[in-house]
Amino acid sequence: MFGEDAIAQQLADARATLSTVVKSPEANQVEPVVVEGVEGLLRLTLGVEGRVDKFEFDSRVMRIGSETLFNEIKRMVNAALDERAEAMGTDEPVPDLEAINESVAEIQDRSLRQFQAMSASISEVMNKLHGGK
Protein backbone atom coordinates (compact mmCIF):
# COMPACT_ATOMS: atom_id res chain seq x y z
CA MET A 1 0.00 0.00 0.00
CA PHE A 2 1.29 3.43 -0.87
CA GLY A 3 1.86 5.90 1.88
CA GLU A 4 1.25 9.61 1.67
CA ASP A 5 4.95 10.30 1.09
CA ALA A 6 5.22 7.77 -1.76
CA ILE A 7 2.22 9.24 -3.57
CA ALA A 8 3.51 12.76 -3.04
CA GLN A 9 6.89 11.73 -4.45
CA GLN A 10 5.33 10.10 -7.53
CA LEU A 11 3.27 13.22 -8.25
CA ALA A 12 6.30 15.45 -7.71
CA ASP A 13 8.36 13.30 -10.11
CA ALA A 14 5.61 13.49 -12.75
CA ARG A 15 5.41 17.25 -12.36
CA ALA A 16 9.20 17.60 -12.64
CA THR A 17 9.23 15.57 -15.86
CA LEU A 18 6.40 17.63 -17.33
CA SER A 19 8.08 20.84 -16.22
CA THR A 20 11.26 19.83 -18.05
CA VAL A 21 9.29 19.37 -21.27
CA VAL A 22 7.58 22.74 -20.79
CA LYS A 23 10.90 24.52 -20.16
CA SER A 24 12.61 23.04 -23.23
CA PRO A 25 9.94 22.78 -25.94
CA GLU A 26 12.62 23.00 -28.62
CA ALA A 27 13.54 19.39 -27.83
CA ASN A 28 10.09 18.33 -29.05
CA GLN A 29 9.88 20.55 -32.11
CA VAL A 30 10.01 19.49 -35.71
CA GLU A 31 12.78 20.91 -37.88
CA PRO A 32 11.82 23.67 -40.33
CA VAL A 33 10.38 22.39 -43.60
CA VAL A 34 11.65 23.78 -46.91
CA VAL A 35 9.76 23.24 -50.18
CA GLU A 36 10.88 24.44 -53.59
CA GLY A 37 8.78 25.06 -56.68
CA VAL A 38 8.95 26.15 -60.31
CA GLU A 39 12.36 24.55 -60.87
CA GLY A 40 13.88 26.25 -57.82
CA LEU A 41 12.54 29.74 -58.54
CA LEU A 42 10.29 29.63 -55.45
CA ARG A 43 11.29 28.55 -51.94
CA LEU A 44 8.98 28.30 -48.93
CA THR A 45 10.17 27.70 -45.36
CA LEU A 46 7.73 26.52 -42.71
CA GLY A 47 9.20 27.35 -39.29
CA VAL A 48 9.39 25.14 -36.20
CA GLU A 49 6.08 26.54 -34.91
CA GLY A 50 4.30 25.44 -38.10
CA ARG A 51 3.83 28.87 -39.68
CA VAL A 52 5.30 30.27 -42.88
CA ASP A 53 8.68 31.71 -41.90
CA LYS A 54 10.13 32.69 -45.29
CA PHE A 55 9.00 32.92 -48.87
CA GLU A 56 11.77 33.53 -51.37
CA PHE A 57 11.48 33.91 -55.12
CA ASP A 58 13.55 34.66 -58.15
CA SER A 59 12.10 37.52 -60.21
CA ARG A 60 12.05 35.24 -63.29
CA VAL A 61 9.06 33.45 -61.70
CA MET A 62 6.84 36.40 -62.68
CA ARG A 63 6.93 35.21 -66.28
CA ILE A 64 4.81 32.12 -65.60
CA GLY A 65 1.50 33.92 -65.10
CA SER A 66 -0.49 34.73 -61.99
CA GLU A 67 -2.84 31.71 -62.05
CA THR A 68 0.01 29.23 -62.44
CA LEU A 69 2.00 31.07 -59.77
CA PHE A 70 -0.94 30.98 -57.35
CA ASN A 71 -1.46 27.25 -57.92
CA GLU A 72 2.24 26.55 -57.38
CA ILE A 73 2.31 28.56 -54.12
CA LYS A 74 -0.78 26.72 -52.89
CA ARG A 75 0.83 23.37 -53.77
CA MET A 76 4.01 24.34 -51.94
CA VAL A 77 2.19 25.44 -48.76
CA ASN A 78 0.14 22.24 -48.70
CA ALA A 79 3.23 20.11 -49.35
CA ALA A 80 5.08 21.84 -46.50
CA LEU A 81 2.14 21.33 -44.12
CA ASP A 82 1.89 17.65 -45.12
CA GLU A 83 5.62 17.15 -44.63
CA ARG A 84 5.50 18.79 -41.20
CA ALA A 85 2.51 16.69 -40.12
CA GLU A 86 4.34 13.56 -41.23
CA ALA A 87 7.47 14.60 -39.32
CA MET A 88 5.39 15.17 -36.18
CA GLY A 89 3.87 11.73 -36.59
CA THR A 90 0.34 12.84 -35.79
CA ASP A 91 -2.49 15.02 -36.97
CA GLU A 92 -3.44 15.70 -33.36
CA PRO A 93 -2.84 19.20 -32.02
CA VAL A 94 0.06 19.59 -29.60
CA PRO A 95 -1.28 19.71 -26.03
CA ASP A 96 -0.78 22.79 -23.86
CA LEU A 97 1.90 21.39 -21.57
CA GLU A 98 1.92 24.48 -19.35
CA ALA A 99 -1.80 24.08 -18.63
CA ILE A 100 -1.38 20.35 -17.99
CA ASN A 101 1.46 21.05 -15.57
CA GLU A 102 -0.66 23.59 -13.68
CA SER A 103 -3.57 21.12 -13.50
CA VAL A 104 -1.32 18.36 -12.17
CA ALA A 105 0.05 20.75 -9.52
CA GLU A 106 -3.47 21.68 -8.45
CA ILE A 107 -4.54 18.02 -8.30
CA GLN A 108 -1.43 17.14 -6.30
CA ASP A 109 -2.00 19.89 -3.76
CA ARG A 110 -5.67 19.02 -3.37
CA SER A 111 -4.94 15.28 -3.12
CA LEU A 112 -2.31 15.75 -0.45
CA ARG A 113 -4.72 17.81 1.67
CA GLN A 114 -7.36 15.09 1.29
CA PHE A 115 -4.85 12.36 2.19
CA GLN A 116 -3.81 14.31 5.28
CA ALA A 117 -7.44 14.76 6.35
CA MET A 118 -8.16 11.04 5.78
CA SER A 119 -5.02 10.05 7.66
CA ALA A 120 -5.98 12.25 10.60
CA SER A 121 -9.49 10.73 10.64
CA ILE A 122 -8.13 7.19 10.52
CA SER A 123 -5.67 7.96 13.31
CA GLU A 124 -8.48 9.39 15.41
CA VAL A 125 -10.65 6.28 14.88
CA MET A 126 -7.71 3.98 15.65
CA ASN A 127 -6.97 5.87 18.87
CA LYS A 128 -10.62 5.54 19.93
CA LEU A 129 -10.61 1.83 19.11
CA HIS A 130 -7.48 1.26 21.18
CA GLY A 131 -8.83 3.09 24.21
CA GLY A 132 -7.52 6.56 23.53
CA LYS A 133 -9.57 9.73 23.64
C-alpha positions as CSV (number, residue, x, y, z in Angstrom):
1,M,0.0,0.0,0.0
2,F,1.3,3.4,-0.9
3,G,1.9,5.9,1.9
4,E,1.2,9.6,1.7
5,D,4.9,10.3,1.1
6,A,5.2,7.8,-1.8
7,I,2.2,9.2,-3.6
8,A,3.5,12.8,-3.0
9,Q,6.9,11.7,-4.5
10,Q,5.3,10.1,-7.5
11,L,3.3,13.2,-8.2
12,A,6.3,15.5,-7.7
13,D,8.4,13.3,-10.1
14,A,5.6,13.5,-12.7
15,R,5.4,17.2,-12.4
16,A,9.2,17.6,-12.6
17,T,9.2,15.6,-15.9
18,L,6.4,17.6,-17.3
19,S,8.1,20.8,-16.2
20,T,11.3,19.8,-18.1
21,V,9.3,19.4,-21.3
22,V,7.6,22.7,-20.8
23,K,10.9,24.5,-20.2
24,S,12.6,23.0,-23.2
25,P,9.9,22.8,-25.9
26,E,12.6,23.0,-28.6
27,A,13.5,19.4,-27.8
28,N,10.1,18.3,-29.1
29,Q,9.9,20.5,-32.1
30,V,10.0,19.5,-35.7
31,E,12.8,20.9,-37.9
32,P,11.8,23.7,-40.3
33,V,10.4,22.4,-43.6
34,V,11.6,23.8,-46.9
35,V,9.8,23.2,-50.2
36,E,10.9,24.4,-53.6
37,G,8.8,25.1,-56.7
38,V,9.0,26.2,-60.3
39,E,12.4,24.6,-60.9
40,G,13.9,26.2,-57.8
41,L,12.5,29.7,-58.5
42,L,10.3,29.6,-55.4
43,R,11.3,28.6,-51.9
44,L,9.0,28.3,-48.9
45,T,10.2,27.7,-45.4
46,L,7.7,26.5,-42.7
47,G,9.2,27.4,-39.3
48,V,9.4,25.1,-36.2
49,E,6.1,26.5,-34.9
50,G,4.3,25.4,-38.1
51,R,3.8,28.9,-39.7
52,V,5.3,30.3,-42.9
53,D,8.7,31.7,-41.9
54,K,10.1,32.7,-45.3
55,F,9.0,32.9,-48.9
56,E,11.8,33.5,-51.4
57,F,11.5,33.9,-55.1
58,D,13.5,34.7,-58.1
59,S,12.1,37.5,-60.2
60,R,12.1,35.2,-63.3
61,V,9.1,33.4,-61.7
62,M,6.8,36.4,-62.7
63,R,6.9,35.2,-66.3
64,I,4.8,32.1,-65.6
65,G,1.5,33.9,-65.1
66,S,-0.5,34.7,-62.0
67,E,-2.8,31.7,-62.1
68,T,0.0,29.2,-62.4
69,L,2.0,31.1,-59.8
70,F,-0.9,31.0,-57.4
71,N,-1.5,27.2,-57.9
72,E,2.2,26.6,-57.4
73,I,2.3,28.6,-54.1
74,K,-0.8,26.7,-52.9
75,R,0.8,23.4,-53.8
76,M,4.0,24.3,-51.9
77,V,2.2,25.4,-48.8
78,N,0.1,22.2,-48.7
79,A,3.2,20.1,-49.4
80,A,5.1,21.8,-46.5
81,L,2.1,21.3,-44.1
82,D,1.9,17.7,-45.1
83,E,5.6,17.1,-44.6
84,R,5.5,18.8,-41.2
85,A,2.5,16.7,-40.1
86,E,4.3,13.6,-41.2
87,A,7.5,14.6,-39.3
88,M,5.4,15.2,-36.2
89,G,3.9,11.7,-36.6
90,T,0.3,12.8,-35.8
91,D,-2.5,15.0,-37.0
92,E,-3.4,15.7,-33.4
93,P,-2.8,19.2,-32.0
94,V,0.1,19.6,-29.6
95,P,-1.3,19.7,-26.0
96,D,-0.8,22.8,-23.9
97,L,1.9,21.4,-21.6
98,E,1.9,24.5,-19.4
99,A,-1.8,24.1,-18.6
100,I,-1.4,20.4,-18.0
101,N,1.5,21.0,-15.6
102,E,-0.7,23.6,-13.7
103,S,-3.6,21.1,-13.5
104,V,-1.3,18.4,-12.2
105,A,0.1,20.8,-9.5
106,E,-3.5,21.7,-8.4
107,I,-4.5,18.0,-8.3
108,Q,-1.4,17.1,-6.3
109,D,-2.0,19.9,-3.8
110,R,-5.7,19.0,-3.4
111,S,-4.9,15.3,-3.1
112,L,-2.3,15.8,-0.4
113,R,-4.7,17.8,1.7
114,Q,-7.4,15.1,1.3
115,F,-4.8,12.4,2.2
116,Q,-3.8,14.3,5.3
117,A,-7.4,14.8,6.4
118,M,-8.2,11.0,5.8
119,S,-5.0,10.0,7.7
120,A,-6.0,12.3,10.6
121,S,-9.5,10.7,10.6
122,I,-8.1,7.2,10.5
123,S,-5.7,8.0,13.3
124,E,-8.5,9.4,15.4
125,V,-10.6,6.3,14.9
126,M,-7.7,4.0,15.7
127,N,-7.0,5.9,18.9
128,K,-10.6,5.5,19.9
129,L,-10.6,1.8,19.1
130,H,-7.5,1.3,21.2
131,G,-8.8,3.1,24.2
132,G,-7.5,6.6,23.5
133,K,-9.6,9.7,23.6
